[in-house]
Amino acid sequence: MNVSMWGKALKIIPRVSREEWDTLDVVSRWLIITRAAVFVMTATSCAVGGLLAIRDARFHFLYFLACLLGLVFAHATNNLLNDLIDHKKGMDRDNYYRAQYGPHPLEHGLLTPAAHAGYIAVSGIVALACGAYLVSETGGATLALLCAGAFFVIFYTWPLKYMGLGEPSVLLVWGPLMTGGTYWVVTSGHMGWAVFFTSLAYAVGPTTVLFGKHTDKLGQDTEKGVRTLPVILGERRARLSTIGLWIFQHVLVILLVWSGALGWPLLVVLGALPKLVWAIRVYAKPRPDEPPEGIPEGVWPLFLSAVAFVYCRLFGILFLAGLLVDVVLKRLGAY
């Protein structure tokens, strides 16, 4: 059991040699090949839904826990399926982008296809078990949410990503489906426009991280015929679209506070503005062809996506902190 590797894999996507891989425990291997460092975005989407439920005094802890586990394992299943499908289609061969920024279990020979399928099966079964429990407890509408989630898990990599629908899918999944779905389940069937728009306010972050990733590999995707949204828009418009989404994110939070849907503590997200200015300055220029001076070792070829992740992680932390204070103040009757 390598607890230090668990912590590392939850922070970054570690690059390991075959010799190192052979010494790792099964949990470390699962965390690495599922790219667990990005699970923080999924957990945050779920947490937002849970906090909104607490704010409205309709929270059910066991339902929330099942949502959290189910969503994280569904995300893991999707990442594993992504690697399997792209490997089978030949997309990740010849040092393709995915095989450069982290260990690819199949392209790098870390797992056989059968072993990889085993990880998919276990992750998928855990996700489905959580979903089945929630359906049995909360009814048919939850089944519809489960089916919608399964659709995106199975079909995101192909054909949605190939049709420019990957980015809109992430906005929908990390927003109304994850946050809204969590709220719906843990409150036993309640929903409202405030929850919907609050979910979008956070979901913009994961969407821009994907925008950055697909802009980073725009050239390779163009060559391989993968028509992501940045490929369709072009590099410059993809960068400007990401900037526009970040600005929209702040405007949406301000409007939610102004309307009374959220409390004033959510304005703490404005503390991310200095980091937003930094990210905008990076995105205002064409992506460099070579690693720029000062980029941390091991990050490249992630660049625009890494910048987006750093900014969105800060925004997400502030968003959650503000929402937590808002919940406490409302439950205490401060407003």
C-alpha positions as CSV (number, residue, x, y, z in Angstrom):
1,M,0.0,0.0,0.0
2,N,1.6,3.3,-1.2
3,V,-0.4,6.1,0.5
4,S,2.1,8.7,-0.7
5,M,1.3,7.7,-4.3
6,W,-2.4,8.0,-3.6
7,G,-1.9,11.6,-2.5
8,K,0.3,12.3,-5.5
9,A,-2.2,10.8,-8.0
10,L,-5.0,12.9,-6.5
11,K,-3.0,16.1,-7.2
12,I,-1.3,15.4,-10.5
13,I,-1.2,12.7,-13.2
14,P,2.1,10.9,-12.3
15,R,4.3,9.7,-15.0
16,V,5.6,6.2,-14.0
17,S,8.0,3.7,-15.7
18,R,7.0,0.1,-16.2
19,E,9.4,-0.8,-13.3
20,E,7.6,1.7,-11.0
21,W,4.2,0.5,-12.2
22,D,5.1,-3.1,-11.2
23,T,5.7,-2.1,-7.6
24,L,2.4,-0.2,-7.2
25,D,-0.7,-1.4,-5.3
26,V,-4.1,-1.7,-7.1
27,V,-5.4,1.5,-5.6
28,S,-2.4,3.5,-6.9
29,R,-2.8,1.9,-10.3
30,W,-6.5,2.7,-10.4
31,L,-5.9,6.4,-9.4
32,I,-3.2,6.8,-12.0
33,I,-5.0,5.2,-15.0
34,T,-8.3,6.9,-14.2
35,R,-6.5,10.3,-14.0
36,A,-7.9,10.8,-10.5
37,A,-6.4,14.3,-10.2
38,V,-9.4,15.7,-12.1
39,F,-12.0,14.0,-9.9
40,V,-11.9,17.2,-7.7
41,M,-14.1,18.9,-10.3
42,T,-16.7,16.1,-10.1
43,A,-16.6,16.1,-6.3
44,T,-17.1,19.8,-6.3
45,S,-20.1,19.7,-8.6
46,C,-21.6,17.1,-6.3
47,A,-20.7,19.2,-3.2
48,V,-22.4,22.3,-4.6
49,G,-25.6,20.3,-5.0
50,G,-25.3,19.0,-1.4
51,L,-24.6,22.4,0.1
52,L,-27.6,23.9,-1.7
53,A,-29.7,21.1,-0.3
54,I,-28.4,21.8,3.2
55,R,-29.1,25.5,2.6
56,D,-32.8,24.6,1.9
57,A,-33.0,22.2,4.9
58,R,-33.6,19.2,2.7
59,F,-30.4,17.2,3.0
60,H,-30.1,13.4,3.2
61,F,-26.6,12.3,4.0
62,L,-26.7,8.7,2.7
63,Y,-28.2,9.8,-0.6
64,F,-25.5,12.5,-0.9
65,L,-22.8,9.9,-0.2
66,A,-24.2,7.6,-2.8
67,C,-24.3,10.4,-5.3
68,L,-20.6,11.4,-4.6
69,L,-19.3,7.8,-4.9
70,G,-21.4,7.1,-7.9
71,L,-20.4,10.2,-9.8
72,V,-16.7,9.8,-9.1
73,F,-16.7,6.2,-10.2
74,A,-18.8,7.1,-13.3
75,H,-16.1,9.7,-14.1
76,A,-13.4,7.0,-13.6
77,T,-15.3,4.7,-15.9
78,N,-15.6,7.3,-18.6
79,N,-11.8,8.0,-18.5
80,L,-11.1,4.3,-18.8
81,L,-13.5,3.9,-21.6
82,N,-12.0,6.9,-23.3
83,D,-8.6,5.2,-23.3
84,L,-9.9,1.9,-24.5
85,I,-12.0,3.3,-27.3
86,D,-9.3,5.6,-28.6
87,H,-6.8,2.7,-28.4
88,K,-9.0,0.4,-30.3
89,K,-9.6,3.1,-33.0
90,G,-5.8,3.7,-33.2
91,M,-6.2,7.3,-32.0
92,D,-3.6,7.2,-29.3
93,R,-0.8,5.6,-31.3
94,D,2.5,7.2,-32.4
95,N,2.9,9.3,-29.3
96,Y,-0.5,11.0,-29.6
97,Y,-1.2,13.8,-27.1
98,R,-3.0,11.6,-24.5
99,A,0.1,9.3,-24.3
100,Q,2.4,12.3,-23.7
101,Y,0.8,14.0,-20.6
102,G,0.4,10.8,-18.5
103,P,0.7,7.1,-18.4
104,H,-1.6,5.4,-21.0
105,P,-2.3,1.9,-19.6
106,L,-2.7,0.3,-23.1
107,E,-0.3,2.3,-25.3
108,H,2.5,2.1,-22.7
109,G,1.9,-1.6,-22.1
110,L,1.0,-1.2,-18.4
111,L,-2.2,-3.3,-18.8
112,T,-3.4,-5.9,-21.2
113,P,-6.8,-5.1,-22.8
114,A,-8.4,-7.7,-20.6
115,A,-7.0,-6.2,-17.4
116,H,-8.0,-2.8,-18.5
117,A,-11.5,-4.0,-19.1
118,G,-11.5,-5.4,-15.6
119,Y,-10.8,-1.9,-14.2
120,I,-13.7,-0.6,-16.3
121,A,-16.0,-3.3,-15.1
122,V,-15.3,-2.7,-11.4
123,S,-15.5,1.0,-11.7
124,G,-18.7,0.8,-13.7
125,I,-20.3,-1.7,-11.3
126,V,-19.6,0.6,-8.3
127,A,-21.2,3.5,-10.1
128,L,-24.2,1.5,-11.1
129,A,-24.6,0.0,-7.6
130,C,-24.8,3.6,-6.2
131,G,-27.3,4.5,-8.9
132,A,-29.4,1.5,-8.3
133,Y,-29.5,2.2,-4.6
134,L,-30.7,5.8,-5.2
135,V,-33.3,4.7,-7.8
136,S,-34.7,2.2,-5.3
137,E,-34.9,4.9,-2.6
138,T,-36.0,7.9,-4.6
139,G,-37.9,6.6,-7.6
140,G,-38.2,6.8,-11.4
141,A,-36.9,10.4,-11.9
142,T,-33.6,9.2,-10.5
143,L,-33.6,6.4,-13.0
144,A,-33.9,9.0,-15.8
145,L,-30.9,10.8,-14.3
146,L,-29.0,7.5,-14.1
147,C,-29.7,6.7,-17.8
148,A,-28.7,10.2,-18.9
149,G,-25.4,9.8,-17.0
150,A,-24.8,6.4,-18.5
151,F,-25.4,7.9,-22.0
152,F,-22.6,10.4,-21.5
153,V,-20.3,7.9,-19.9
154,I,-20.6,5.5,-22.9
155,F,-21.0,8.0,-25.8
156,Y,-18.8,11.0,-24.9
157,T,-15.6,9.6,-26.4
158,W,-17.5,8.5,-29.5
159,P,-19.4,10.0,-31.2
160,L,-20.0,13.2,-29.1
161,K,-16.4,14.3,-28.9
162,Y,-16.0,13.7,-32.7
163,M,-19.0,16.0,-33.5
164,G,-18.0,19.1,-31.5
165,L,-20.4,18.1,-28.7
166,G,-17.8,17.2,-26.1
167,E,-17.6,20.7,-24.6
168,P,-21.4,21.2,-24.4
169,S,-21.7,17.8,-22.9
170,V,-19.3,18.7,-20.1
171,L,-21.3,21.9,-19.4
172,L,-24.5,19.9,-19.1
173,V,-23.0,17.0,-17.1
174,W,-20.9,19.0,-14.6
175,G,-23.8,21.4,-14.2
176,P,-27.5,20.5,-14.3
177,L,-26.8,16.7,-14.4
178,M,-24.3,16.4,-11.5
179,T,-25.1,19.4,-9.3
180,G,-28.8,19.6,-10.2
181,G,-29.1,15.8,-10.1
182,T,-27.4,15.6,-6.7
183,Y,-29.8,18.3,-5.4
184,W,-32.8,16.5,-6.8
185,V,-31.8,13.2,-5.3
186,V,-30.8,14.3,-1.8
187,T,-33.9,16.5,-1.5
188,S,-36.2,13.7,-2.7
189,G,-37.4,15.4,-5.8
190,H,-37.1,19.2,-5.4
191,M,-35.6,21.5,-8.0
192,G,-35.6,25.1,-9.1
193,W,-34.1,27.7,-11.4
194,A,-31.7,28.9,-8.8
195,V,-30.2,25.4,-8.6
196,F,-30.0,25.2,-12.3
197,F,-28.2,28.5,-12.8
198,T,-25.9,27.9,-9.8
199,S,-24.9,24.6,-11.3
200,L,-23.9,26.4,-14.6
201,A,-21.9,28.9,-12.6
202,Y,-19.6,26.1,-11.5
203,A,-19.8,23.9,-14.6
204,V,-18.2,26.6,-16.7
205,G,-14.9,25.8,-15.0
206,P,-14.6,22.1,-16.1
207,T,-15.9,23.1,-19.5
208,T,-13.0,25.6,-20.0
209,V,-10.5,23.0,-18.8
210,L,-11.7,20.7,-21.6
211,F,-11.7,23.7,-24.0
212,G,-8.0,24.2,-23.1
213,K,-7.1,20.5,-23.5
214,H,-8.7,20.3,-26.9
215,T,-7.1,23.6,-28.0
216,D,-3.7,22.2,-26.8
217,K,-4.1,19.2,-29.1
218,L,-6.0,20.9,-31.9
219,G,-3.3,20.1,-34.5
220,Q,-3.2,16.4,-33.7
221,D,-7.0,16.2,-33.6
222,T,-7.3,17.9,-36.9
223,E,-4.9,15.4,-38.5
224,K,-6.8,12.5,-37.0
225,G,-10.3,13.9,-38.0
226,V,-11.5,14.4,-34.4
227,R,-13.8,17.5,-34.8
228,T,-13.8,18.8,-31.2
229,L,-15.3,22.3,-30.8
230,P,-11.8,24.0,-30.8
231,V,-11.1,22.2,-34.1
232,I,-14.4,23.6,-35.5
233,L,-13.9,27.1,-34.2
234,G,-10.2,27.4,-34.8
235,E,-7.4,28.1,-32.4
236,R,-8.0,31.8,-31.9
237,R,-11.7,31.6,-31.5
238,A,-11.4,28.7,-29.1
239,R,-9.1,30.7,-26.9
240,L,-11.4,33.7,-27.0
241,S,-14.4,31.5,-26.3
242,T,-12.7,30.3,-23.2
243,I,-12.1,33.8,-22.0
244,G,-15.7,34.7,-22.7
245,L,-16.9,31.7,-20.6
246,W,-14.7,32.8,-17.7
247,I,-16.2,36.3,-17.8
248,F,-19.7,34.8,-18.1
249,Q,-19.0,32.7,-15.0
250,H,-18.3,35.8,-12.8
251,V,-21.2,37.7,-14.3
252,L,-23.5,34.8,-13.6
253,V,-22.5,34.6,-9.9
254,I,-23.0,38.4,-9.5
255,L,-26.5,38.1,-11.0
256,L,-27.3,35.1,-8.7
257,V,-26.3,37.2,-5.7
258,W,-28.1,40.3,-6.9
259,S,-31.3,38.3,-7.5
260,G,-31.1,36.7,-4.0
261,A,-30.7,33.2,-5.3
262,L,-27.3,33.1,-3.6
263,G,-26.1,35.1,-0.6
264,W,-23.4,37.8,-0.6
265,P,-20.7,35.4,0.7
266,L,-20.5,34.0,-2.9
267,L,-18.9,37.3,-4.0
268,V,-15.7,35.8,-2.5
269,V,-15.2,34.4,-6.0
270,L,-14.1,37.8,-7.1
271,G,-10.9,37.0,-5.2
272,A,-10.0,34.8,-8.2
273,L,-9.9,37.9,-10.5
274,P,-6.1,38.4,-10.3
275,K,-5.7,34.7,-11.4
276,L,-8.3,35.3,-14.1
277,V,-6.3,38.2,-15.4
278,W,-3.2,36.0,-15.5
279,A,-5.2,33.3,-17.4
280,I,-6.6,35.8,-19.8
281,R,-3.2,37.1,-20.6
282,V,-2.0,33.6,-21.4
283,Y,-5.1,32.8,-23.6
284,A,-4.9,36.1,-25.4
285,K,-1.8,34.9,-27.2
286,P,-1.4,31.9,-29.6
287,R,-0.4,28.7,-27.9
288,P,3.4,28.2,-28.2
289,D,4.8,25.3,-30.1
290,E,7.5,24.6,-27.5
291,P,7.4,24.6,-23.7
292,P,7.7,28.3,-22.6
293,E,10.3,29.3,-20.1
294,G,9.2,28.9,-16.5
295,I,6.6,26.1,-17.1
296,P,6.9,23.5,-14.3
297,E,8.7,20.3,-15.3
298,G,6.4,17.5,-16.4
299,V,3.4,19.7,-17.4
300,W,4.0,20.0,-21.1
301,P,2.3,19.3,-23.5
302,L,-0.5,20.4,-21.2
303,F,-0.4,24.2,-21.4
304,L,-3.7,26.0,-22.0
305,S,-5.6,23.2,-20.1
306,A,-3.1,23.4,-17.2
307,V,-3.7,27.2,-17.0
308,A,-7.4,26.7,-17.1
309,F,-7.2,24.0,-14.4
310,V,-5.1,26.2,-12.1
311,Y,-7.6,29.1,-12.4
312,C,-10.7,26.9,-12.2
313,R,-9.4,25.1,-9.1
314,L,-9.0,28.5,-7.3
315,F,-12.5,29.6,-8.5
316,G,-14.0,26.3,-7.3
317,I,-12.4,26.6,-3.9
318,L,-13.6,30.1,-3.4
319,F,-17.1,29.2,-4.8
320,L,-17.4,26.3,-2.3
321,A,-16.1,28.4,0.6
322,G,-18.6,31.2,-0.2
323,L,-21.4,28.7,-0.5
324,L,-20.5,27.1,2.8
325,V,-20.6,30.5,4.6
326,D,-23.8,31.3,2.8
327,V,-25.3,28.0,4.1
328,V,-24.2,28.6,7.7
329,L,-25.5,32.1,7.8
330,K,-28.9,31.1,6.3
331,R,-29.3,28.1,8.7
332,L,-28.5,30.5,11.6
333,G,-31.2,32.8,10.4
334,A,-28.8,35.7,9.6
335,Y,-30.9,36.3,6.4
